[in-house]
Amino acid sequence: MPHQYQDLITIFNQTFYEEFNTRLELGGDEPIYLPADDKVNYHRIIFARGFYASALHEIAHWCVAGPKRRLLEDFGYWYEPDGRTEQVQSEFEKVEIRPQAYEWILSVSAGFPFNVSCDNLHGDFEPDRLAFMTKVHSEITGILEKGLPSRVKALSDALRAYYNQPELNITQFEVK
């Protein structure tokens, strides 16, 4: 079954709009999370350019954010753009492990390929993609052992049902 972003929008909104007053929406060049305000009375996860993977990544950040962070634009997180130094890249990767673990879980739930993102194409060094992927994989192992957090589980279950995917297990997550 092809992966259409419109399907992901429908699945996400049916799963979360009522309880969390949050919608997934198609955006332009840059993704952003916008909390409800005077003009729009619901929270919006806006993903980039109609990319299914971008939507999954932004949803993963939403799944990480707690109730207070979900009231802040982009969850109140800093973002250092592409072109990071090795030190800044290291800090970036530390805060990206959990969201990328959730993204990978959701990707497998949808039967969609996952690619870890070091997101530093124009930096002054080459990030170690395999080392970062290994850290994300280790995070997934812990998450699967403890049980999926409620929002990740709800969306994983909905995606697995829609795309007819099996129950999750660690063998579905391969570092390569």
C-alpha positions in Angstrom: 0.0 0.0 0.0 1.5 3.4 -0.9 2.1 5.9 1.9 0.1 9.0 1.2 0.5 11.9 3.6 -3.3 12.5 3.4 -3.8 9.1 5.0 -1.4 10.0 7.8 -3.2 13.3 8.4 -6.6 11.4 8.7 -5.2 8.7 11.0 -3.5 11.2 13.3 -6.4 13.6 13.5 -8.9 10.8 14.1 -6.6 9.4 16.9 -5.8 12.7 18.7 -7.9 15.7 17.8 -10.7 15.1 20.3 -8.5 14.3 23.3 -5.5 16.6 22.6 -7.1 19.4 20.4 -4.2 18.8 18.0 -4.2 18.4 14.2 -1.6 17.3 11.7 -1.4 19.7 8.7 0.5 20.0 5.5 2.9 22.9 5.4 5.5 24.5 3.2 9.3 24.4 3.3 9.8 24.3 7.1 8.0 22.2 9.7 6.7 23.9 12.8 4.5 23.2 15.8 2.1 26.0 16.7 -0.1 25.9 19.8 -3.6 27.2 19.8 -3.9 31.0 19.8 -6.4 33.8 19.2 -6.7 33.0 15.5 -6.7 29.1 15.5 -8.3 27.3 18.4 -6.4 24.0 18.1 -2.7 23.0 18.2 -1.0 22.3 14.8 1.8 20.0 13.9 2.8 21.4 10.5 5.1 19.1 8.4 7.2 20.1 5.4 6.4 19.7 1.7 4.0 16.8 1.8 6.8 14.4 2.9 5.4 11.4 4.8 8.7 11.1 6.7 8.6 14.8 7.7 5.1 14.2 9.2 6.3 11.2 11.2 9.3 13.1 12.5 7.2 16.1 13.6 4.6 13.7 15.2 7.5 12.1 17.1 8.6 15.4 18.6 5.0 16.0 19.6 4.9 12.6 21.3 8.1 13.5 23.3 6.7 16.9 24.4 4.9 17.1 27.7 1.8 19.2 28.4 3.7 22.4 29.2 5.9 22.1 26.1 2.9 21.5 23.9 1.8 25.1 24.8 5.0 26.6 23.3 5.8 27.2 19.7 8.1 24.4 18.5 7.7 23.0 22.0 10.2 25.7 23.2 13.2 23.8 21.8 16.2 25.4 20.2 17.2 24.4 16.8 20.7 25.0 15.4 20.4 24.9 11.6 22.5 22.8 9.2 26.2 23.6 9.3 26.7 22.7 13.0 30.1 22.2 14.6 31.0 18.8 16.0 30.2 20.0 19.5 26.9 21.4 18.6 26.1 18.3 16.5 26.8 16.2 19.6 24.2 18.2 21.6 21.7 18.0 18.7 22.0 14.3 18.6 21.5 13.9 22.3 18.1 15.6 22.1 17.2 13.8 18.9 17.6 10.2 20.2 14.1 9.9 21.7 12.2 11.6 18.9 14.0 9.6 16.3 13.3 6.4 18.3 9.6 7.3 18.2 9.8 8.1 14.5 11.4 4.7 13.8 8.7 3.0 15.9 6.0 4.8 13.9 7.7 4.1 10.6 7.8 0.4 11.3 4.1 0.6 12.5 3.2 2.0 9.1 5.5 -0.3 7.1 7.4 2.8 6.0 11.2 2.9 5.6 13.1 4.8 8.3 16.3 6.7 7.9 18.0 8.2 10.9 18.8 11.9 10.3 21.9 13.6 11.5 20.6 16.7 9.8 24.0 18.3 9.2 24.7 18.2 5.4 26.8 21.4 5.4 28.7 21.0 8.7 32.5 21.2 8.9 32.7 17.4 9.6 30.8 14.2 8.7 28.6 13.0 11.5 28.8 9.3 12.4 25.4 8.2 11.1 25.9 4.6 12.2 26.9 5.5 15.8 23.9 7.8 16.0 21.6 5.0 14.6 23.0 2.6 17.2 22.0 5.0 20.0 18.5 5.4 18.6 18.2 1.6 18.3 19.3 1.2 21.9 16.6 3.7 22.9 14.0 1.7 21.0 15.1 -1.5 22.8 14.4 0.2 26.2 11.1 1.6 25.0 9.9 -1.8 23.8 10.9 -3.4 27.0 9.1 -0.8 29.1 6.1 -0.5 26.8 5.2 2.3 24.4 4.2 5.6 25.9 0.4 6.2 25.4 0.5 8.6 22.5 3.1 6.5 20.6 1.1 3.4 21.3 -2.2 4.9 20.2 -0.7 6.0 16.8 1.3 2.9 16.4 -1.8 0.8 16.9 -3.8 3.0 14.4 -1.0 2.8 11.8 -0.5 -0.9 12.2 -4.3 -1.5 11.7 -4.5 0.8 8.7 -1.4 -0.6 7.0 -2.0 -4.2 8.2 1.4 -4.5 10.0 2.3 -7.1 12.7 2.8 -6.4 16.4 6.1 -4.6 17.1 9.2 -6.5 18.1 12.9 -5.7 18.3 13.7 -7.8 15.2 11.9 -5.3 13.0 14.5 -2.6 13.9 17.8 -3.3 12.1 20.9 -1.0 12.3 22.5 -0.7 8.9 
